[in-house]
Amino acid sequence: MPMPEDSRQMRLWQVRRHWDALAKMDPFFAVLTDPGKEGNKWAISEFFVTGVAEVARDVERLEALAPGFAREHALDFGCGAGRLTQALGLHFARTTGIDISGHMVELAGAHCTLPQVAFVQNTRPDLRMFADGSFSLVYSRITLQHIAPRYTRRYLREFVRVLAPGGLLSVQIPERVPAGDPPDRLRFSLWPPTMVMRINRYIRYHYPGWFPGTPKMQMYALSRDEVLQSLAEAGAEVLSVDQSEHGNVDNLVYIARKVRAGASLPY
Ligand SMILES: C[S@@+](CC[C@H](N)C(=O)[O-])C[C@H]1O[C@@H](n2cnc3c(N)ncnc32)[C@H](O)[C@@H]1O
């Protein structure tokens, strides 16, 4: 059953504006919100090392499910500062990271010296910049959880389209938004003291797209049934649904293989 849509879901131009603002303020913490790292406290080397370890575990899992899988060209969707893109570059002949935020793409490029790794900005709700069958792997972590379901459904079909036959997909999508997000303290309450201040705070929190100066990460989920259906329709067979190392039990990693071409999207 598709989840009900919410008219407050951010549109892509709002998502871009918010991630650009986050990238200017505290980019590494915006990507990995580890306690104690807020306020530009990530040591850059420590930040990138997390990606090397994470990708090594993920590639090992792919190898277990699809031994000898092709390692020609990987796509990292929602690459941010390139934490995982650079790490993928150690396992693939070529890796491309794409991100909606131009500031994130610039930052990723500035911190990468690997010639086989490239970064590009994509602000569109599709991947038309890539031809069918371009990649051996489409990979995405802690990104689709920030994108409204109406876009994620479309991206899932695009991920399969840009995979070569037999290519693999490994993407993380929460099944449910964790309780307490948005934090309870930010729901409507009797504080601050005046009604005007309360309404102002409520509107700022719930309609973040209207206030670019106060960036906010929105959180979204897609049901397991819907993801499985979208992947099947797009022409992929699901090899496993694992629990993600990011977040709680409701956060899933779908690993799938392209088995046929799905119906193409009207651009
Ligand atoms: C939490 S960061 C994760 C970065 C990276 N995957 C990592 O784990 O290090 C989420 C990234 O997704 C990007 N993003 C959000 N919506 C996007 C979209 N529609 N297309 C591409 N990138 C997007 C944001 O700009 C941000 O850089």
The ligand as a Tripos MOL2 file, in Angstrom:
@<TRIPOS>MOLECULE
LIG
   27    29     1     0     0
SMALL
NO_CHARGES

@<TRIPOS>ATOM
      1 C1         23.4770   12.6560    4.4730 C.3       1 LIG1
      2 S1         24.2720   13.1060    2.9820 S.3       1 LIG1
      3 C2         25.0220   11.5410    2.5590 C.3       1 LIG1
      4 C3         26.2750   11.6610    1.7060 C.3       1 LIG1
      5 C4         26.9730   10.3550    1.3680 C.3       1 LIG1
      6 N1         26.0720    9.3820    0.7750 N.3       1 LIG1
      7 C5         27.6360    9.7650    2.5870 C.2       1 LIG1
      8 O1         27.0570    8.8520    3.1920 O.co2     1 LIG1
      9 O2         28.7090   10.2190    2.9460 O.co2     1 LIG1
     10 C6         22.9190   13.2030    1.8180 C.3       1 LIG1
     11 C7         23.3230   13.7970    0.4810 C.3       1 LIG1
     12 O3         22.2520   13.5810   -0.4440 O.3       1 LIG1
     13 C8         22.1820   14.6800   -1.3010 C.3       1 LIG1
     14 N2         20.8670   14.6930   -1.9590 N.ar      1 LIG1
     15 C9         19.6600   14.9950   -1.4350 C.ar      1 LIG1
     16 N3         18.7030   14.9030   -2.3720 N.ar      1 LIG1
     17 C10        19.3200   14.5060   -3.5260 C.ar      1 LIG1
     18 C11        18.8640   14.2220   -4.8480 C.ar      1 LIG1
     19 N4         17.5630   14.3230   -5.1900 N.pl3     1 LIG1
     20 N5         19.7690   13.8600   -5.7850 N.ar      1 LIG1
     21 C12        21.0740   13.7520   -5.4590 C.ar      1 LIG1
     22 N6         21.5760   14.0160   -4.2220 N.ar      1 LIG1
     23 C13        20.7130   14.3660   -3.2640 C.ar      1 LIG1
     24 C14        22.4440   15.8700   -0.3830 C.3       1 LIG1
     25 O4         22.8220   17.0230   -1.0820 O.3       1 LIG1
     26 C15        23.5400   15.3020    0.5150 C.3       1 LIG1
     27 O5         24.8210   15.6130    0.0220 O.3       1 LIG1
@<TRIPOS>BOND
     1     1     2 1
     2     2     3 1
     3     2    10 1
     4     3     4 1
     5     4     5 1
     6     5     6 1
     7     5     7 1
     8     7     8 2
     9     7     9 1
    10    10    11 1
    11    11    12 1
    12    11    26 1
    13    12    13 1
    14    13    14 1
    15    13    24 1
    16    14    15 ar
    17    14    23 ar
    18    15    16 ar
    19    16    17 ar
    20    17    18 ar
    21    17    23 ar
    22    18    19 1
    23    18    20 ar
    24    20    21 ar
    25    21    22 ar
    26    22    23 ar
    27    24    25 1
    28    24    26 1
    29    26    27 1
@<TRIPOS>SUBSTRUCTURE
     1 LIG1         1 GROUP 0 **** ****
